[in-house]
C-alpha cells in the first residue's frame, strides 16, 4: 500500500506531460488482493483492488509454496520471457530478498535491460563481524549492486547501507521514503473538529496527553520500552493508544493492568480507520531496534505530531530535528524515553510548536519527489 501509489504517480506524470514513456508494473503475486491471515496482526484482511488502479500491470505466475514471506515467497521464472518479449529499456527491481529479485537481475543481463534497484534496508551494526554469514553477505551484495546501473536510496540510513556495499556515488539517486501526504492531510482536516467526540467515544479524559504507538507488537518494535518508561514518571494524565496487534499484545495488556496505566488497544486498523487515532494524539513514538523507514512516522507528521524516535530508525536523522520537532533517543534507553515523554507532558505548549515543524519537514517527502528520483535514474542509465 505504500509502494503502488508511486507507480500511480508516475503514470499521472506521464499523462500530464505526454512523456515518451510506457510504465508497466510486474507483480510476483496477487497476495495483497486476497483476504489473507496475518500472524503478526492476528487477523485476515485484504488491501483491496485500489492497489492496482491507475497504472498498467501484469501478474507473473508464482511457483512458490508459501507467498507470505521468505526468499522463496516469489519464484517467477517467467520474468526472463517477459523481458525478452517486451524488450523493456529499464527495469526497476525492488529488494534482493526474494529469488525473483535475483532472477530479474540475471534475466536483465541476458536481455540487455538496464537495471535500477531500490530497497529500504539500513545497517544493523553487525556488518563488519567476521562471521561467515556477514562475509558472504558483503561479498554477494557488493556484486549484486555492482551489476545494477543505478541505485535508489530512500533516506540517509538507507544510503549508508548502500555505500557500505561499495556503490559508486554517481549511481545513487534519492527517492524519499513517503506516504500519501495529501490523503492524510485531508483526513486530518476531516476529523479535526471531532477530537472531543472521538476522545469521549474512547473514554479518554479531555486533559490527558495522548501518545500514539502504531506498529506490530513484536520485540523488534520494543513496546515494553515505552511501558517501562511510563512507570518512571507521573502518568495519571497520559493515555497511550496502541494501534496494531501481535504476539506481545497479551503481555502488554497484562503490564498495563498490573501498573494501572491508561492505555487503549485498538487492534489492527486500515489507513481509513487509523486517522481518528492520529488526530486525537499529541505525540508519536517509534523506538524500534531495527526499522528502516517506518511509514507510521510520516503519517504522524502529516497530523502535526512531534516524534520520539530511536537512533537506529533509518529515517530518524532525516525526519526528526532534535529539539525542533521531536527527540532522538538511543535504542533501549528507557530513562531517556521517560524524560522526553515527561518533558512533553509538562510543556504542552511545545507540542503544537514541534508538531508544526513536523508538518513542515514532511512536505518534501512525497510521491512527486519519488517520481523525480526514478526519472533521474532512468535518464542516467540511458545515457
C-alpha positions in Angstrom: 0.0 0.0 0.0 3.0 2.3 0.3 4.7 1.4 -3.0 1.9 1.2 -5.5 0.9 4.9 -5.2 4.4 5.7 -6.6 3.5 3.8 -9.8 0.2 5.7 -9.9 2.0 9.0 -9.5 4.4 8.0 -12.3 1.5 7.2 -14.6 -0.1 10.6 -13.7 3.2 12.4 -14.6 3.4 10.5 -17.9 -0.2 11.5 -18.8 0.2 15.1 -17.8 3.5 15.7 -19.6 2.9 13.4 -22.6 6.3 11.9 -21.7 7.6 9.3 -24.1 7.5 6.6 -21.5 5.4 3.4 -21.1 5.2 2.2 -17.5 4.3 -1.4 -16.7 4.4 -2.9 -13.2 5.2 -6.6 -12.9 3.9 -8.3 -9.7 5.3 -11.5 -8.4 2.0 -12.4 -6.7 -1.5 -11.1 -6.0 -1.4 -11.9 -2.3 -2.4 -8.3 -1.2 -5.6 -8.5 -3.2 -6.7 -11.6 -1.3 -8.2 -11.9 2.1 -5.1 -13.2 3.9 -4.4 -14.1 7.5 -1.6 -12.2 9.2 0.1 -14.0 12.1 1.5 -10.7 13.4 -1.8 -8.8 13.3 -3.9 -11.9 14.2 -6.5 -11.0 11.6 -7.4 -11.6 8.0 -7.5 -8.6 5.6 -7.1 -7.5 2.0 -5.8 -4.2 0.9 -8.3 -4.1 -2.0 -8.4 -3.6 -5.7 -7.4 0.1 -5.4 -3.8 -1.1 -5.2 -3.7 -1.9 -8.9 -5.7 1.1 -10.2 -4.2 3.9 -12.2 -1.3 2.2 -14.0 -0.5 -0.7 -16.3 0.4 -4.0 -14.6 0.8 -7.8 -15.1 0.9 -10.7 -12.7 3.7 -13.2 -13.2 3.0 -16.8 -12.2 4.4 -17.5 -8.8 5.7 -21.1 -8.3 6.0 -20.9 -4.6 4.6 -22.9 -1.8 4.1 -20.0 0.6 3.9 -16.5 -0.8 3.8 -14.7 2.6 7.5 -14.5 3.5 11.0 -15.8 2.8 13.4 -16.0 -0.1 11.2 -18.4 -1.9 8.0 -16.4 -1.5 8.5 -15.1 -5.0 9.5 -17.7 -7.6 8.8 -16.2 -11.0 10.9 -17.7 -13.8 8.6 -16.1 -16.3 10.4 -12.8 -15.8 13.0 -13.8 -18.4 10.4 -14.4 -21.1 8.7 -11.2 -20.1 11.9 -9.1 -20.5 12.8 -10.9 -23.8 9.4 -10.5 -25.3 8.6 -6.9 -24.3 12.2 -5.5 -24.7 11.9 -3.0 -21.8 14.6 -0.4 -21.8 14.9 -0.3 -18.0 13.6 -2.4 -15.1 13.3 -1.3 -11.5 14.0 -4.1 -9.1 12.6 -3.9 -5.5 14.8 -5.5 -2.9 17.1 -8.5 -3.1 15.3 -10.8 -0.5 13.5 -13.0 -3.0 14.5 -15.5 -5.6 12.7 -13.4 -8.2 14.9 -10.3 -7.5 17.9 -12.4 -8.5 16.1 -14.0 -11.4 15.3 -10.5 -12.6 18.9 -9.4 -12.2 20.2 -12.4 -14.3 17.4 -12.0 -16.9 18.2 -8.4 -17.3 21.8 -9.1 -18.1 20.8 -11.8 -20.6 18.3 -9.5 -22.4 20.4 -6.3 -22.2 17.8 -4.5 -20.0 19.2 -1.7 -17.8 18.7 -2.2 -14.1 17.7 0.3 -11.5 17.5 -1.1 -7.9 15.7 0.2 -4.8 15.3 -1.0 -1.3 15.0 0.4 2.2 17.5 -1.6 4.3 19.7 0.1 6.8 22.8 -1.1 8.6 22.3 -3.2 11.8 25.8 -2.6 13.2 26.9 -6.2 12.6 28.0 -5.9 9.0 31.7 -5.9 9.8 31.6 -9.0 12.0 33.9 -11.8 10.8 31.2 -14.4 10.7 30.6 -16.5 7.6 27.2 -15.0 7.1 28.3 -11.4 7.2 31.4 -12.1 5.0 29.3 -13.9 2.5 26.6 -11.2 2.5 29.1 -8.5 1.9 30.7 -10.5 -1.0 27.4 -11.3 -2.6 25.6 -7.9 -2.2 28.7 -5.9 -3.4 28.5 -7.8 -6.6 24.7 -7.5 -6.8 24.8 -3.7 -6.6 27.8 -3.6 -8.9 25.6 -5.3 -11.5 23.0 -2.5 -11.2 23.2 0.5 -13.5 21.6 2.9 -10.9 20.6 2.6 -7.3 17.8 4.5 -5.4 18.0 5.3 -1.7 15.2 6.5 0.5 16.9 8.1 3.5 20.3 8.7 5.0 20.3 5.4 6.8 19.5 3.6 3.6 22.2 5.5 1.8 24.8 4.4 4.4 23.7 0.8 3.9 24.1 1.0 0.1 27.5 2.8 0.3 28.7 0.1 2.7 28.4 -2.3 -0.2 30.7 -0.1 -2.4 28.1 1.5 -4.7 29.6 4.4 -6.7 28.2 7.7 -5.6 27.3 8.8 -9.1 24.9 5.8 -9.4 22.9 6.9 -6.4 19.5 8.8 -6.7 17.3 9.9 -3.9 13.6 8.9 -3.7 12.4 9.9 -0.2 10.5 7.4 2.0 7.0 8.7 1.5 3.3 8.2 2.2 0.3 9.8 0.6 0.7 13.2 2.3 -2.4 14.7 0.5 -4.6 11.8 1.8 -3.5 12.1 5.4 -3.7 15.8 5.5 -7.2 15.7 4.1 -8.1 13.1 6.8 -6.8 15.4 9.5 -8.9 18.3 8.2 -12.0 16.0 8.0 -11.5 14.8 11.7 -10.0 17.9 13.4 -13.4 19.2 14.7 -14.3 15.7 16.1 -11.5 15.4 18.6 -13.7 15.9 21.7 -16.2 13.4 20.4 -13.6 10.8 19.5 -11.9 11.1 22.9 -15.3 10.8 24.6 -16.1 7.7 22.5 -12.7 6.1 23.6 -13.1 7.1 27.2 -10.1 9.5 27.2 -10.1 12.4 29.6 -10.0 15.7 27.6 -7.0 16.9 29.6 -4.9 13.8 29.0 -1.8 13.9 26.8 -2.2 11.1 24.2 0.7 9.0 23.0 0.3 7.1 19.8 2.2 3.8 19.3 1.3 2.3 15.9 3.2 -0.9 15.0 3.3 -4.6 15.0 3.5 -5.7 18.6 6.8 -7.6 18.4 10.0 -7.4 20.4 11.7 -5.5 17.5 9.3 -2.6 17.9 10.1 -2.5 21.7 6.7 -1.6 23.1 7.9 -2.5 26.6 10.5 0.3 26.4 7.5 2.7 26.3 5.6 0.8 29.0 8.6 0.7 31.3 9.3 4.4 30.6 5.8 5.3 31.7 6.1 3.8 35.2 9.2 6.0 35.8 7.1 9.2 35.5 3.9 10.6 36.8 1.5 9.2 34.2 -2.0 9.7 35.6 -2.8 12.3 32.9 -1.3 10.4 30.0 -3.1 7.9 27.7 -1.3 5.5 25.3 -3.1 4.4 22.2 -1.7 1.1 20.9 -2.7 0.7 17.3 -1.9 -2.7 15.9 -1.6 -6.3 17.1 1.0 -9.0 17.5 2.4 -11.7 19.7 3.3 -9.3 22.5 -0.2 -8.0 23.0 -1.3 -10.2 25.8 1.9 -9.4 27.8 1.4 -5.7 27.1 -2.2 -5.8 28.3 -1.1 -7.6 31.5 1.6 -5.0 32.1 -0.9 -2.1 31.7 -3.4 -3.7 34.1 -0.7 -4.5 36.7 0.7 -0.9 36.6 -2.7 0.9 36.3 -1.6 2.7 33.1 -4.1 4.5 30.9 -3.9 2.6 27.6 -6.2 1.6 24.7 -5.6 -1.3 22.4 -7.4 -0.8 19.1 -6.3 -3.8 17.2 -5.2 -3.6 13.5 -6.6 -0.6 11.7 -6.6 0.3 8.0 -5.4 3.6 6.7 -9.0 4.8 6.6 -9.6 3.8 10.2 -6.4 5.0 11.7 -6.8 8.7 11.1 -9.1 9.3 14.0 -6.4 8.0 16.4 -3.7 10.2 14.8 -5.9 13.3 15.1 -6.5 12.9 18.8 -2.8 12.1 19.6 -0.3 14.6 20.9 3.0 12.7 20.2 4.1 9.7 18.2 6.7 7.2 19.5 8.8 4.9 17.3 11.5 3.2 19.3 12.3 0.0 17.4 15.7 -1.7 17.5 15.6 -2.1 13.7 13.2 -0.1 11.4 14.5 1.1 8.0 11.6 3.5 7.2 8.5 3.3 9.4 5.7 4.9 7.4 3.8 5.5 10.6 6.2 8.3 11.4 5.5 10.0 8.1 1.8 9.6 8.7 2.0 11.1 12.2 3.9 14.1 10.9 1.1 14.8 8.4 -1.1 15.1 11.5 1.4 17.6 13.1 2.7 15.3 15.8 6.1 15.6 17.4 8.2 12.5 17.3 10.2 10.5 19.8 12.3 8.0 17.8 15.2 5.7 18.4 18.6 6.4 16.8 18.6 3.2 14.7 15.5 4.0 12.8 16.6 4.7 9.2 14.7 7.9 8.7 15.4 9.3 12.2 18.0 11.9 11.3 16.2 12.9 8.2 12.7 13.5 9.6 13.5 14.4 13.3 15.4 17.5 14.1 16.5 17.3 17.7 14.5 19.7 19.9 12.7 21.1 16.9 10.1 18.6 16.0 11.0 15.8 18.5 13.8 13.9 20.1 16.1 11.1 19.1 17.0 8.6 21.9 19.4 5.7 22.0 17.6 2.5 21.3 16.7 0.8 24.6 17.3 3.9 26.7 14.2 3.8 28.8 15.3 6.7 31.1 15.7 9.0 28.0 12.3 7.9 26.7 10.7 8.7 30.0 12.4 12.1 30.2 11.2 13.1 26.8 7.6 12.0 27.5 7.7 13.8 30.8 9.0 16.9 29.0 6.1 17.0 26.6 3.6 16.3 29.4 4.9 19.3 31.4 5.4 21.5 28.4 2.2 21.1 26.5 2.8 24.4 24.5 5.8 22.8 22.8 3.7 20.0 21.3 1.9 22.4 19.0 5.1 24.2 18.0 7.0 21.0 17.4 4.1 19.5 15.5 4.0 22.4 13.1 7.7 21.7 12.4 7.0 18.1 11.7 4.4 19.1 9.2 6.8 21.5 7.5 9.5 18.8 7.3 7.3 16.1 5.8 6.1 18.3 2.9 9.0 17.4 0.6 8.8 13.6 1.5 6.2 12.8 -1.1 5.4 10.7 -4.2 6.1 13.5 -6.6 9.7 13.6 -5.4 9.8 9.8 -5.8 8.9 10.2 -9.4 11.6 12.8 -10.0 14.2 10.4 -8.5 13.1 7.5 -10.6 13.1 9.5 -13.8 16.5 10.9 -13.0 17.8 7.3 -12.6 16.2 6.3 -15.9 17.8 9.2 -17.7 21.2 8.3 -16.2 21.1 4.6 -17.3 20.0 5.5 -20.8 23.0 7.8 -21.4 
